[in-house]
Amino acid sequence: MISSNDFRTGVTIELDGQVWRVVDFLHVKPGKGSAFVRTTLKNVQTGNKLERTFRAGETVPQANLEKSVMQYTYKEGEQFVFMDMETFEQAPLNPEQIGDGVKYLTEGMEVNVVRWNDQVLEVELPNSVVLEITDTDPGVKGDTATGGTKPATVETGATVMVPLFISIGERIKIDTRNDTYLGRE
C-alpha cells in the first residue's frame, strides 16, 4: 500500500484491477476543508489517461512490477524473440507489447521488460541507440550544421530527421524517447 502523500511522477498503483502510472500530481491544501492530491494517471496497458483526486493520506495498492534484462535475439514471423540474461529462457513478444520502440530494435540489444502478474506491460529500450543511415538525400556543398534538416532512413527502417550534411553510411546517435538526432558516432 502507498499513501497518496507519497505519490511521485513514475509511481505505479493498482486501481480497478489495472496498473496506472502517476504522470503528474499536485498536493492541494485549501483554506477550508481537508487537503487532497490531484493526479493525472496513465494506464500502462492501454495508454489511456485519467484525472483522479485522492484525499490526503488515502492509501492505494502499489503495483509490484518486475523488471528483467532481456536481449533481443531474432524475429520469427510477427513475433520478436527475447532471451532472459539470467535464466537464458526465451520469450516471444508481439509488436503491441513492445510499442513504438520496435523501430529501433537491433539484434543483441538489451532491453528492460516490465511485467505485472506475469503479463508483459512494456519494453523499455535504452535512451539512445547508434544506427547506420541506409537512405537519405545526398549532402550538397554549402550545407552547414546550423541549416535545415532532411529525413533519413536507418538500418532498422525508422525515419529520423537529420542535419543536411549527414550522408549514407554514417552512424548516428538517436534518442529513442522522442525520435531525435543526437549527433554522429
C-alpha positions in Angstrom: 0.0 0.0 0.0 1.1 3.5 -0.7 -0.2 6.8 0.7 -1.4 9.5 -1.7 1.1 11.8 0.1 3.9 9.6 -1.3 2.8 10.0 -4.9 5.7 11.0 -7.3 6.0 11.0 -11.0 6.5 7.4 -12.2 5.0 5.7 -9.2 2.7 2.8 -10.3 -0.5 1.9 -8.5 -3.4 -0.6 -8.9 -6.9 0.8 -9.5 -9.8 -1.3 -10.6 -7.6 -4.3 -11.4 -5.3 -2.3 -13.7 -1.9 -0.7 -13.4 -1.7 3.1 -13.6 1.4 5.3 -13.6 1.4 8.7 -12.0 2.2 11.2 -14.7 1.5 14.4 -12.8 0.5 15.2 -9.2 -0.4 18.2 -7.1 -0.8 18.4 -3.3 -3.6 20.9 -2.6 -4.3 22.4 0.9 -7.3 24.6 0.5 -8.2 27.3 3.1 -11.3 25.4 4.2 -11.6 21.6 4.3 -9.1 18.8 4.1 -6.1 18.5 1.9 -6.2 16.4 -1.3 -3.9 15.2 -4.1 -4.9 15.8 -7.7 -3.3 13.4 -10.1 -3.0 12.6 -13.7 -2.7 8.8 -14.2 -1.8 6.8 -17.3 -2.9 3.3 -17.8 0.2 1.2 -18.5 -1.6 -1.4 -20.5 -3.8 0.8 -22.8 -2.2 4.2 -22.6 -5.4 6.0 -21.6 -5.1 9.0 -19.2 -7.3 9.7 -16.2 -7.7 12.7 -13.9 -8.2 11.4 -10.3 -8.4 13.1 -6.9 -7.4 11.4 -3.7 -7.8 12.5 -0.1 -4.5 13.4 1.6 -3.2 10.2 3.3 -5.5 7.9 1.4 -3.8 4.6 0.7 -4.0 2.6 -2.5 -2.3 -0.7 -3.5 1.1 -0.1 -5.2 1.7 -2.2 -8.3 4.5 -4.7 -7.9 6.3 -4.6 -11.2 9.1 -7.0 -12.1 11.9 -5.8 -14.4 14.2 -8.2 -16.1 17.0 -7.5 -18.5 16.4 -9.3 -21.8 18.3 -9.4 -25.1 16.6 -9.2 -28.5 17.8 -12.3 -30.4 15.8 -12.6 -33.6 12.4 -12.1 -35.3 10.2 -15.1 -36.0 7.2 -14.2 -38.2 5.5 -11.3 -36.4 7.0 -12.3 -33.0 10.2 -10.8 -31.6 12.1 -13.3 -29.5 14.0 -12.1 -26.4 16.3 -14.1 -24.1 16.4 -13.5 -20.3 20.0 -12.7 -19.5 19.8 -14.5 -16.1 17.9 -17.7 -16.8 18.5 -17.9 -20.6 14.8 -18.6 -21.2 13.4 -17.3 -24.5 10.2 -15.3 -24.6 8.4 -14.2 -27.8 6.7 -10.7 -27.7 4.4 -9.2 -30.3 4.8 -5.7 -31.6 2.0 -4.3 -29.5 3.8 -5.4 -26.3 7.0 -3.6 -27.5 5.3 -0.4 -28.6 6.9 2.3 -30.6 10.4 1.1 -29.7 10.1 -1.8 -32.3 11.5 0.5 -34.9 14.9 0.7 -33.1 15.4 -3.0 -32.2 18.6 -4.4 -33.4 19.9 -8.0 -32.7 21.8 -8.2 -29.5 20.2 -5.1 -28.0 19.5 -5.4 -24.2 16.2 -4.0 -23.0 14.2 -3.9 -19.7 11.0 -6.0 -19.9 8.4 -4.8 -17.3 5.9 -7.5 -16.0 2.9 -7.4 -13.7 1.3 -10.6 -12.7 3.3 -12.5 -15.4 1.9 -10.2 -18.0 4.3 -8.1 -20.1 3.3 -4.4 -19.7 6.1 -2.6 -21.6 9.5 -2.9 -23.0 12.0 -0.1 -22.1 14.7 0.5 -24.7 17.9 2.3 -24.0 17.6 6.1 -24.1 19.7 6.3 -27.2 20.9 3.9 -29.9 23.6 4.2 -32.6 22.4 3.2 -36.1 23.7 3.4 -39.6 22.0 5.5 -42.2 20.9 3.5 -45.2 19.0 6.1 -47.2 18.9 9.9 -47.4 19.2 12.7 -49.9 22.9 13.4 -50.7 24.6 16.3 -48.9 25.4 19.4 -51.1 28.4 21.6 -50.7 27.5 24.5 -48.5 25.2 22.5 -46.2 26.0 23.6 -42.6 25.3 22.3 -39.2 23.1 25.3 -38.5 20.9 24.8 -41.6 17.8 22.7 -42.0 17.0 19.1 -41.7 16.1 16.2 -44.0 14.6 12.7 -43.5 17.0 9.8 -43.2 16.2 6.1 -43.0 18.3 4.0 -40.6 19.2 0.3 -40.8 16.1 -0.8 -38.8 13.7 1.1 -41.2 13.0 4.0 -38.9 12.9 7.5 -40.3 14.7 10.3 -38.4 15.2 14.0 -39.2 18.9 14.7 -39.5 21.0 17.8 -40.5 21.6 18.4 -44.2 25.3 17.4 -44.1 24.7 13.8 -43.0 25.1 11.2 -45.7 24.5 7.5 -46.4 26.8 5.1 -44.4 27.3 7.4 -41.4 26.5 6.1 -37.9 24.3 8.5 -35.9 23.0 8.5 -32.3 19.2 8.7 -31.9 17.2 9.5 -28.8 14.6 6.6 -28.7 12.2 8.6 -26.4 11.4 11.3 -28.9 13.0 10.1 -32.2 15.6 12.9 -32.4 19.1 13.1 -33.9 21.7 13.5 -31.1 24.9 13.5 -33.2 27.4 11.5 -35.2 29.0 8.4 -33.7 
